[in-house]
Amino acid sequence: MATSGIKGLYIETRDYEATGAFWKSLGFRAVFETGHSGQWLHPTGGPYVFINEQPDPEQPLDTHPILSVSDADGFAPEGPVQWAKRFQNEHWGEAHAMITDPDGRVVALQAPRMKDERET
């Protein structure tokens, strides 16, 4: 299997505090925060929401799904994919990659941390 579905939703904002308050009003709770970013979960389950502040008004705000992959090295989609970034271990303890859909939209992939520390 290539993925096990949507794990989370990445959302950029100009105002982390206001966006966090919005998601809190919808029943989500912060489980991790840095002051400018955070992971929010709903108590009934489902994908998490990861909010990241993008303060540069010149940069467009990004929103994209995060799909769960059980093994970065074993990732095998049924057809070819366009890689925006190959899997690499990240500071938050998972391997992360990015592909694009046929319209150029980003789809993030997260897998358990790879054993080797390869960089791409």
WOHUPE-V497589 format. One record per residue. N is the residue number from 0. RES is the residue in three letters. SS is DSSP state (a for helix, b for strand, c for the rest). PHI is phi in radians with two decimals (999 if undefined). OMEGA is omega in whole degrees, -180 to 180 (none if undefined). Layout:
<<N:RES:SS:PHI:OMEGA> <N:RES:SS:PHI:OMEGA>>
//
This chain:
<<0:MET:c:999:-178> <1:ALA:c:-1.31:179> <2:THR:c:-2.47:174> <3:SER:c:-2.00:174> <4:GLY:c:1.78:-177> <5:ILE:b:-1.37:180> <6:LYS:b:-1.63:-177> <7:GLY:b:-2.83:178> <8:LEU:b:-2.27:179> <9:TYR:b:-1.62:-178> <10:ILE:b:-2.30:173> <11:GLU:b:-1.65:-177> <12:THR:b:-2.53:173> <13:ARG:c:-1.51:-174> <14:ASP:c:-2.43:-177> <15:TYR:a:-1.03:-177> <16:GLU:a:-1.05:-180> <17:ALA:a:-1.16:-180> <18:THR:a:-1.20:175> <19:GLY:a:-1.07:178> <20:ALA:a:-1.09:178> <21:PHE:a:-1.08:-179> <22:TRP:a:-1.17:176> <23:LYS:a:-1.09:180> <24:SER:a:-1.15:178> <25:LEU:c:-1.65:175> <26:GLY:c:1.79:-180> <27:PHE:b:-1.42:179> <28:ARG:b:-2.25:178> <29:ALA:b:-1.24:175> <30:VAL:b:-1.96:178> <31:PHE:b:-2.76:178> <32:GLU:b:-2.49:176> <33:THR:c:-2.01:-174> <34:GLY:c:1.86:177> <35:HIS:c:-2.23:177> <36:SER:b:-2.71:178> <37:GLY:b:-3.05:177> <38:GLN:b:-1.82:-176> <39:TRP:b:-2.11:180> <40:LEU:b:-2.09:173> <41:HIS:b:-1.68:-177> <42:PRO:c:-1.10:179> <43:THR:c:-1.58:178> <44:GLY:c:1.79:-177> <45:GLY:c:1.63:-179> <46:PRO:c:-1.09:175> <47:TYR:b:-1.43:173> <48:VAL:b:-2.01:175> <49:PHE:b:-1.87:-178> <50:ILE:b:-1.80:180> <51:ASN:b:-2.31:-180> <52:GLU:b:-1.31:176> <53:GLN:c:-2.07:-173> <54:PRO:c:-1.34:-177> <55:ASP:c:-1.30:-178> <56:PRO:c:-1.16:178> <57:GLU:c:-1.41:-180> <58:GLN:c:-1.60:176> <59:PRO:c:-1.17:178> <60:LEU:c:-1.39:-177> <61:ASP:c:-1.89:171> <62:THR:b:-2.43:177> <63:HIS:b:-2.69:177> <64:PRO:b:-1.31:175> <65:ILE:b:-2.08:-179> <66:LEU:b:-1.74:180> <67:SER:b:-1.54:177> <68:VAL:c:-2.16:-176> <69:SER:c:-1.31:-177> <70:ASP:c:-2.65:-178> <71:ALA:c:-1.02:-179> <72:ASP:c:-1.21:-179> <73:GLY:c:-1.65:-179> <74:PHE:c:-1.04:-175> <75:ALA:c:-2.46:177> <76:PRO:c:-1.14:-177> <77:GLU:c:-1.24:178> <78:GLY:c:-2.36:-180> <79:PRO:c:-1.18:176> <80:VAL:c:-2.16:175> <81:GLN:b:-1.66:-180> <82:TRP:b:-1.41:170> <83:ALA:b:-1.63:178> <84:LYS:b:-2.76:178> <85:ARG:b:-1.25:180> <86:PHE:b:-1.01:170> <87:GLN:b:-2.61:178> <88:ASN:b:-1.21:-178> <89:GLU:c:-2.04:-176> <90:HIS:c:-1.13:-180> <91:TRP:c:-1.55:170> <92:GLY:c:1.61:177> <93:GLU:b:-2.29:171> <94:ALA:b:-1.51:-174> <95:HIS:b:-2.32:176> <96:ALA:b:-2.49:177> <97:MET:b:-2.42:174> <98:ILE:b:-2.14:176> <99:THR:b:-2.13:177> <100:ASP:c:-1.44:-177> <101:PRO:c:-1.03:178> <102:ASP:c:-1.67:177> <103:GLY:c:1.56:178> <104:ARG:c:-1.33:-178> <105:VAL:b:-1.39:170> <106:VAL:b:-2.23:180> <107:ALA:b:-1.56:177> <108:LEU:b:-2.16:176> <109:GLN:b:-2.23:-180> <110:ALA:b:-2.37:173> <111:PRO:b:-0.98:-180> <112:ARG:c:-0.89:178> <113:MET:c:-1.31:-179> <114:LYS:c:-1.19:179> <115:ASP:c:-1.61:-177> <116:GLU:c:-1.77:-178> <117:ARG:c:-1.12:176> <118:GLU:c:-2.04:178> <119:THR:c:-2.06:none>>
//
